[in-house]
Amino acid sequence: MPKIAFIGAGSTVFARNLMGDILSYPELADSHIALMDIDEERLRTSEMVGNKVRAALGASNKISATTDRREALQGADYVIIMIQVAGYKPGTVIDFEIPKKYGLRQTIADTLGIGGIFRALRTIPVLLDIAKDMEELCPDALMLNYTNPMAMLCWAMNRATSIKNVGLCHSVQGTAGELARDLGIPAEEIDYRCAGINHMAFYLSFQHKGRDLYPDLQRVYREQRMPATNRVRYEMLRWLGYFVTESSEHFSEYCPYFIRRDRPELIAQFNIPLDEYIRRCEVQIEGWERLRSEMLADAKIEVKRSSEYGSTIIHSCETGNPSVIYGNVDNQGLIDNLPQGCCVEVPCLVDRNGIQPTPVGALPPQLAAMIMTNVNVQSLTVEAVLTRKKDHVYQAAMMDPHTSQDLPLDSIRSLVDNLFEAHGDWIPPMH
């Protein structure tokens, strides 16, 4: 009976999906799911949901709930991370509102950009504390991290801890499904190979029954038949020749071409949803309140499998039935023209031997060059946290593609100082 700890289990909707995925496997139906969150009300809601998921699936497993992280981690075999340090308020709101005063607009702000940098400064120290507890309480456990900024968190984990970990995202399989719909082809008939970094991986091949689908995607672009929400990525397909995995709203702030103060018409032209994550958080909060009301009213719950990799990994590790997932792992000879030691997203075989990444070789040079603009920011941010050197935060912001194309150096320094002041104790002291 594996013990699976959910850290940040107050993310009730996401926790519900993962619990449903796990318990829908007969071989995992007796797993001990240990829910942990610092917010007791959210934790109890997730516990109610977990019990309803268990009942709906006819599982007989144990579900426990605690605000004590060490209790949840004690003896765990798998640790699923789904935390948001400082939450929507004050964390996310600060990351949007203060840059906006400098004229710097963002869409998601959780992976790169000034918002992604400060989310990493808040989150990496907490993740390292969790890893320290794991080294004591469950040193052989596998950490499955769903928290952003994924690449920076996994990079810091690989440098500073001994804990086995993999970063998980749904952008690879999710985007493949979107492109299948654009082309009118069943998603299950698509074959692809993908590599890069989280949120900036590219489909190196994209095929249907052995036929290259890139000419079809290029035709969608030429005929402007892409969804209005996907104009940025199709535009980058034109220039790079490959399709990127993360959404257009994300990708628009990973590069300097679309959200520009000197070209405000680009916002409408490419349908860029500024402040999207703020709206998304508010919708998620409303969804949680609605779910809580339904649970208190004793509503039944319907369980459907999601496309997340977490349960697949646990099932393969426990049963030996092999699977292939896309994971964020340490670049040790996996992608030749990205820095060794950075965090890369590549196909991985999973079985009783755990996560086994597949070497990809060299990426097309234009893709490696684009990716490096993001890796540079990640590297300096991780270095800032591990050395507590504030200068590296300024330098990370200086190197950021979106921040640097809109703000001069003195404004970048002032913005960083204002963000440190606003976040206060959420970020450990730096010198």
C-alpha positions as CSV (number, residue, x, y, z in Angstrom):
1,M,0.0,0.0,0.0
2,P,1.9,3.1,-1.2
3,K,1.6,6.3,0.8
4,I,1.1,9.3,-1.4
5,A,1.4,12.7,0.3
6,F,-0.3,15.7,-1.3
7,I,1.4,18.9,-0.2
8,G,-0.8,21.9,-0.9
9,A,-3.9,19.7,-1.0
10,G,-6.1,22.8,-0.5
11,S,-6.0,23.1,-4.3
12,T,-9.2,21.0,-4.1
13,V,-10.1,20.7,-7.8
14,F,-6.7,19.6,-8.8
15,A,-6.4,17.3,-5.8
16,R,-9.8,15.8,-6.8
17,N,-8.5,15.0,-10.3
18,L,-5.3,13.4,-9.1
19,M,-7.1,11.3,-6.4
20,G,-9.6,10.2,-9.0
21,D,-6.7,9.3,-11.4
22,I,-4.8,7.3,-8.7
23,L,-7.8,5.4,-7.3
24,S,-9.1,4.5,-10.7
25,Y,-6.2,2.1,-11.1
26,P,-7.2,-1.2,-9.3
27,E,-3.6,-1.7,-8.3
28,L,-3.6,1.7,-6.5
29,A,-7.0,1.5,-5.0
30,D,-5.7,0.8,-1.5
31,S,-3.2,3.6,-1.5
32,H,-2.9,5.8,1.6
33,I,-3.5,9.4,0.5
34,A,-2.2,11.8,3.0
35,L,-3.6,15.3,2.4
36,M,-1.7,18.3,3.8
37,D,-2.3,22.1,3.6
38,I,-1.7,25.1,5.9
39,D,-5.3,26.3,5.3
40,E,-7.5,24.1,7.5
41,E,-10.8,25.0,5.7
42,R,-9.4,24.2,2.3
43,L,-7.9,21.0,3.7
44,R,-11.2,19.8,5.1
45,T,-12.9,20.5,1.8
46,S,-10.3,18.4,0.0
47,E,-10.8,15.6,2.6
48,M,-14.5,15.6,2.0
49,V,-13.9,15.5,-1.8
50,G,-11.4,12.7,-1.3
51,N,-13.9,10.6,0.6
52,K,-16.5,11.1,-2.1
53,V,-14.0,10.2,-4.8
54,R,-13.2,7.0,-2.9
55,A,-16.9,6.2,-2.5
56,A,-17.6,6.8,-6.2
57,L,-14.9,4.4,-7.2
58,G,-15.6,1.8,-4.5
59,A,-12.1,2.1,-3.2
60,S,-11.2,1.1,0.4
61,N,-8.1,3.1,0.8
62,K,-7.1,5.4,3.7
63,I,-7.4,9.2,3.3
64,S,-5.9,11.3,6.1
65,A,-5.7,15.1,6.5
66,T,-3.3,17.2,8.5
67,T,-1.8,20.6,8.7
68,D,1.4,19.0,9.9
69,R,3.7,18.6,6.9
70,R,6.1,16.2,8.7
71,E,3.2,13.9,9.6
72,A,2.1,13.8,6.0
73,L,5.6,13.1,4.8
74,Q,6.5,10.4,7.3
75,G,7.1,7.2,5.4
76,A,5.7,8.5,2.1
77,D,6.6,6.8,-1.1
78,Y,5.4,9.6,-3.4
79,V,5.1,13.3,-2.6
80,I,3.0,15.5,-4.9
81,I,3.7,19.2,-4.7
82,M,0.9,21.7,-5.6
83,I,1.7,24.7,-3.5
84,Q,1.3,28.4,-4.1
85,V,3.4,30.3,-1.7
86,A,1.8,33.6,-0.7
87,G,-1.3,32.6,-2.6
88,Y,-3.4,34.7,-4.9
89,K,-3.3,37.5,-2.3
90,P,-0.8,38.9,-1.6
91,G,1.6,37.0,-3.9
92,T,0.1,37.0,-7.3
93,V,-1.6,40.4,-7.0
94,I,1.8,42.0,-6.0
95,D,3.5,40.3,-9.0
96,F,1.0,42.0,-11.4
97,E,0.2,45.3,-9.8
98,I,3.6,46.7,-9.0
99,P,5.1,45.9,-12.5
100,K,2.0,47.5,-14.0
101,K,3.0,50.8,-12.3
102,Y,6.1,50.7,-14.4
103,G,4.2,50.1,-17.6
104,L,5.1,46.4,-17.6
105,R,2.1,44.3,-18.4
106,Q,1.9,40.5,-18.0
107,T,-0.4,37.7,-18.9
108,I,0.4,34.8,-16.5
109,A,3.6,35.8,-14.7
110,D,4.2,32.4,-13.0
111,T,7.0,30.9,-15.1
112,L,9.3,33.7,-16.4
113,G,9.3,37.4,-16.5
114,I,9.4,39.5,-13.4
115,G,6.4,37.7,-11.9
116,G,8.0,34.3,-12.5
117,I,11.3,35.5,-10.9
118,F,9.6,36.6,-7.7
119,R,7.3,33.5,-7.6
120,A,10.6,31.5,-7.6
121,L,12.1,33.6,-4.9
122,R,9.1,32.8,-2.7
123,T,8.7,29.2,-3.6
124,I,12.2,27.7,-3.9
125,P,13.0,28.1,-0.2
126,V,9.8,26.4,0.8
127,L,10.4,23.6,-1.6
128,L,13.9,23.1,-0.2
129,D,12.5,23.0,3.3
130,I,10.1,20.2,2.1
131,A,13.0,18.4,0.6
132,K,14.9,18.7,3.9
133,D,12.0,17.1,5.7
134,M,11.9,14.3,3.0
135,E,15.6,13.6,3.4
136,E,14.8,12.8,7.0
137,L,11.4,11.2,6.9
138,C,11.1,9.6,3.4
139,P,14.5,9.8,1.7
140,D,13.6,7.3,-1.0
141,A,10.4,8.9,-2.0
142,L,9.8,10.4,-5.4
143,M,8.7,14.0,-5.6
144,L,6.2,14.8,-8.3
145,N,6.2,18.6,-8.6
146,Y,3.3,20.4,-10.3
147,T,4.2,23.9,-9.0
148,N,5.5,26.7,-11.1
149,P,7.9,28.1,-12.0
150,M,8.6,24.5,-12.8
151,A,12.1,24.7,-14.4
152,M,13.5,26.9,-11.7
153,L,12.1,24.8,-8.9
154,C,13.4,21.5,-10.3
155,W,16.8,23.1,-11.1
156,A,17.2,24.2,-7.5
157,M,16.1,20.8,-6.2
158,N,18.7,19.1,-8.3
159,R,21.4,21.4,-7.1
160,A,20.6,21.5,-3.4
161,T,19.0,18.2,-2.4
162,S,19.3,14.5,-2.8
163,I,15.6,13.9,-3.4
164,K,14.5,12.2,-6.6
165,N,12.1,14.5,-8.4
166,V,10.4,15.2,-11.6
167,G,8.5,18.2,-12.7
168,L,5.1,17.5,-14.4
169,C,3.0,19.7,-16.7
170,H,0.2,19.0,-19.1
171,S,1.3,21.3,-21.8
172,V,2.9,18.6,-24.1
173,Q,-0.1,16.3,-24.2
174,G,-2.5,19.2,-24.0
175,T,-1.1,21.1,-26.9
176,A,-0.9,17.9,-29.0
177,G,-4.7,17.6,-28.5
178,E,-5.3,21.2,-29.5
179,L,-3.3,20.8,-32.7
180,A,-5.1,17.5,-33.5
181,R,-8.4,19.5,-33.3
182,D,-7.0,22.2,-35.5
183,L,-6.2,19.6,-38.1
184,G,-9.4,17.5,-37.7
185,I,-7.4,14.4,-36.6
186,P,-8.2,12.2,-33.6
187,A,-5.7,13.1,-30.9
188,E,-5.0,9.4,-30.1
189,E,-3.7,8.9,-33.7
190,I,-1.0,11.6,-33.4
191,D,2.6,10.6,-32.8
192,Y,5.1,13.2,-31.7
193,R,8.5,13.7,-30.2
194,C,9.1,16.8,-28.1
195,A,12.0,18.4,-26.2
196,G,13.2,21.7,-24.7
197,I,12.4,23.3,-21.3
198,N,9.1,23.4,-19.5
199,H,6.7,25.8,-21.3
200,M,9.2,26.1,-24.1
201,A,9.5,22.6,-25.5
202,F,9.0,22.1,-29.2
203,Y,7.5,19.2,-31.2
204,L,10.6,18.0,-33.1
205,S,8.3,15.6,-35.0
206,F,4.5,15.7,-35.3
207,Q,3.0,12.9,-37.4
208,H,-0.2,11.1,-38.3
209,K,0.3,7.4,-39.3
210,G,3.8,8.2,-40.5
211,R,2.9,11.4,-42.4
212,D,4.6,14.7,-41.3
213,L,1.9,17.1,-40.2
214,Y,4.0,20.2,-40.2
215,P,3.0,21.2,-43.8
216,D,-0.6,21.0,-42.6
217,L,0.1,23.2,-39.6
218,Q,1.9,25.7,-41.9
219,R,-1.2,25.7,-44.1
220,V,-3.4,26.5,-41.1
221,Y,-1.1,29.5,-40.5
222,R,-1.1,30.7,-44.1
223,E,-4.9,30.5,-44.3
224,Q,-5.2,32.1,-40.8
225,R,-7.5,29.3,-39.6
226,M,-5.9,29.0,-36.2
227,P,-8.0,29.7,-33.1
228,A,-8.0,33.3,-32.1
229,T,-6.5,32.3,-28.8
230,N,-3.5,30.7,-30.5
231,R,-2.2,33.4,-32.8
232,V,1.1,33.9,-31.0
233,R,2.2,30.3,-31.3
234,Y,1.3,30.0,-34.9
235,E,3.2,33.2,-35.6
236,M,6.3,31.7,-33.9
237,L,5.8,28.5,-36.0
238,R,6.2,30.7,-39.0
239,W,9.5,32.1,-37.8
240,L,11.0,29.1,-36.0
241,G,9.6,26.2,-38.1
242,Y,8.5,24.3,-35.0
243,F,5.5,24.5,-32.7
244,V,5.9,25.3,-29.0
245,T,4.1,23.4,-26.3
246,E,2.9,26.2,-23.9
247,S,-0.1,28.4,-24.6
248,S,0.0,31.7,-26.5
249,E,-0.8,33.7,-23.4
250,H,2.2,32.2,-21.7
251,F,4.6,32.3,-24.7
252,S,3.8,36.0,-25.4
253,E,5.7,37.0,-22.3
254,Y,8.6,34.6,-22.8
255,C,9.9,36.6,-25.7
256,P,10.1,40.3,-26.6
257,Y,7.9,40.5,-29.7
258,F,4.3,40.8,-28.6
259,I,3.7,42.7,-25.4
260,R,5.4,46.0,-26.3
261,R,4.7,49.5,-25.0
262,D,5.9,50.9,-28.3
263,R,3.6,48.7,-30.4
264,P,0.3,48.6,-28.4
265,E,-1.6,47.5,-31.5
266,L,0.1,44.1,-31.2
267,I,-2.0,43.2,-28.2
268,A,-5.2,43.2,-30.3
269,Q,-3.6,41.8,-33.4
270,F,-2.4,38.7,-31.5
271,N,-5.3,38.6,-29.1
272,I,-3.1,38.7,-26.0
273,P,-5.1,38.4,-22.7
274,L,-3.3,40.8,-20.3
275,D,-3.8,40.1,-16.6
276,E,-5.2,36.7,-17.6
277,Y,-3.9,34.9,-14.5
278,I,-5.5,37.4,-12.2
279,R,-8.9,36.6,-13.8
280,R,-8.1,32.9,-13.8
281,C,-7.3,32.9,-10.1
282,E,-10.6,34.6,-9.3
283,V,-12.5,32.0,-11.4
284,Q,-10.7,29.2,-9.5
285,I,-11.6,30.8,-6.2
286,E,-15.2,30.9,-7.2
287,G,-15.0,27.3,-8.4
288,W,-13.6,26.2,-5.0
289,E,-16.4,28.0,-3.2
290,R,-19.0,26.4,-5.4
291,L,-17.4,22.9,-4.9
292,R,-17.3,23.4,-1.1
293,S,-21.0,24.3,-1.1
294,E,-21.8,21.2,-3.2
295,M,-19.8,19.0,-0.8
296,L,-21.5,20.5,2.3
297,A,-24.9,19.8,0.5
298,D,-23.8,16.2,0.2
299,A,-23.7,16.3,-3.6
300,K,-22.3,13.2,-5.4
301,I,-19.1,13.5,-7.3
302,E,-18.4,12.2,-10.9
303,V,-14.9,10.8,-11.4
304,K,-13.3,11.2,-14.9
305,R,-9.6,10.5,-15.6
306,S,-7.5,13.5,-16.4
307,S,-4.5,13.8,-18.7
308,E,-2.1,14.4,-15.9
309,Y,1.0,12.2,-15.7
310,G,1.1,11.8,-11.9
311,S,-1.0,8.6,-11.5
312,T,0.6,7.0,-14.5
313,I,4.0,7.4,-13.0
314,I,2.9,6.0,-9.7
315,H,1.2,3.0,-11.4
316,S,4.3,2.2,-13.5
317,C,6.6,2.5,-10.5
318,E,4.4,0.2,-8.4
319,T,3.5,-2.4,-11.1
320,G,6.4,-2.3,-13.5
321,N,4.0,-1.7,-16.4
322,P,6.0,0.7,-18.5
323,S,4.8,4.1,-19.6
324,V,6.3,7.1,-21.4
325,I,5.7,10.6,-20.0
326,Y,7.2,14.0,-20.6
327,G,9.1,15.1,-17.5
328,N,11.2,18.0,-16.3
329,V,14.6,16.6,-15.2
330,D,18.2,17.4,-14.8
331,N,20.0,17.9,-18.1
332,Q,22.8,15.3,-17.8
333,G,23.6,14.5,-21.4
334,L,20.0,14.8,-22.5
335,I,20.0,17.9,-24.7
336,D,23.5,18.5,-26.1
337,N,23.1,22.2,-26.9
338,L,21.6,23.3,-23.7
339,P,23.7,23.8,-20.5
340,Q,24.4,20.6,-18.5
341,G,22.6,20.9,-15.2
342,C,19.7,23.0,-16.3
343,C,16.2,21.6,-16.2
344,V,14.9,20.2,-19.4
345,E,11.6,18.6,-20.5
346,V,12.2,15.3,-22.4
347,P,10.4,12.0,-22.9
348,C,11.0,9.6,-20.0
349,L,10.4,5.9,-19.6
350,V,8.8,4.9,-16.3
351,D,8.8,1.4,-14.7
352,R,9.9,-0.1,-11.5
353,N,13.3,1.5,-12.0
354,G,11.6,4.9,-11.7
355,I,12.0,7.9,-14.1
356,Q,14.4,7.2,-16.9
357,P,14.9,10.2,-19.2
358,T,15.7,9.7,-22.9
359,P,18.6,11.5,-24.5
360,V,17.5,13.8,-27.4
361,G,20.8,15.0,-28.8
362,A,21.0,18.5,-30.2
363,L,18.0,20.7,-30.8
364,P,17.7,22.7,-34.0
365,P,19.9,25.7,-33.4
366,Q,17.2,28.3,-33.6
367,L,15.2,26.5,-30.9
368,A,18.2,26.2,-28.6
369,A,18.9,29.9,-29.0
370,M,15.3,30.9,-28.2
371,I,15.3,28.6,-25.1
372,M,18.6,30.0,-23.9
373,T,17.0,33.4,-23.4
374,N,14.8,31.8,-20.8
375,V,17.5,29.5,-19.3
376,N,19.7,32.5,-18.6
377,V,16.9,34.0,-16.4
378,Q,16.3,30.7,-14.7
379,S,20.0,30.2,-13.9
380,L,20.4,33.6,-12.3
381,T,17.2,33.3,-10.3
382,V,18.3,29.8,-8.9
383,E,21.7,31.2,-8.1
384,A,20.1,34.2,-6.3
385,V,18.1,31.9,-4.0
386,L,21.0,29.4,-3.3
387,T,23.6,32.1,-2.6
388,R,21.2,34.8,-1.2
389,K,22.8,37.4,-3.5
390,K,20.4,40.1,-4.4
391,D,22.5,41.2,-7.3
392,H,21.6,38.0,-9.2
393,V,17.9,39.0,-8.9
394,Y,18.6,42.4,-10.6
395,Q,20.6,40.5,-13.2
396,A,17.9,37.9,-13.8
397,A,15.4,40.8,-14.5
398,M,18.0,42.5,-16.7
399,M,18.2,39.3,-18.9
400,D,14.5,38.7,-19.0
401,P,13.3,39.1,-22.6
402,H,10.0,40.8,-21.8
403,T,11.2,43.0,-18.9
404,S,14.4,44.2,-20.7
405,Q,12.6,45.2,-23.9
406,D,10.2,47.6,-22.0
407,L,12.3,49.0,-19.1
408,P,15.7,50.7,-18.8
409,L,18.2,49.4,-16.3
410,D,17.4,52.0,-13.6
411,S,13.7,51.2,-13.8
412,I,14.4,47.5,-13.6
413,R,16.4,48.0,-10.4
414,S,13.7,50.2,-8.9
415,L,11.0,47.6,-9.8
416,V,13.0,44.8,-8.2
417,D,13.4,46.8,-5.0
418,N,9.7,47.6,-4.9
419,L,8.8,44.0,-5.3
420,F,11.2,42.9,-2.5
421,E,9.6,45.5,-0.2
422,A,6.0,44.5,-1.1
423,H,6.7,40.8,-0.6
424,G,8.4,41.3,2.7
425,D,8.9,38.2,4.8
426,W,7.6,35.9,2.0
427,I,11.1,36.1,0.6
428,P,14.1,35.1,2.8
429,P,16.6,38.0,3.4
430,M,19.2,38.6,0.7
431,H,22.4,40.6,0.7
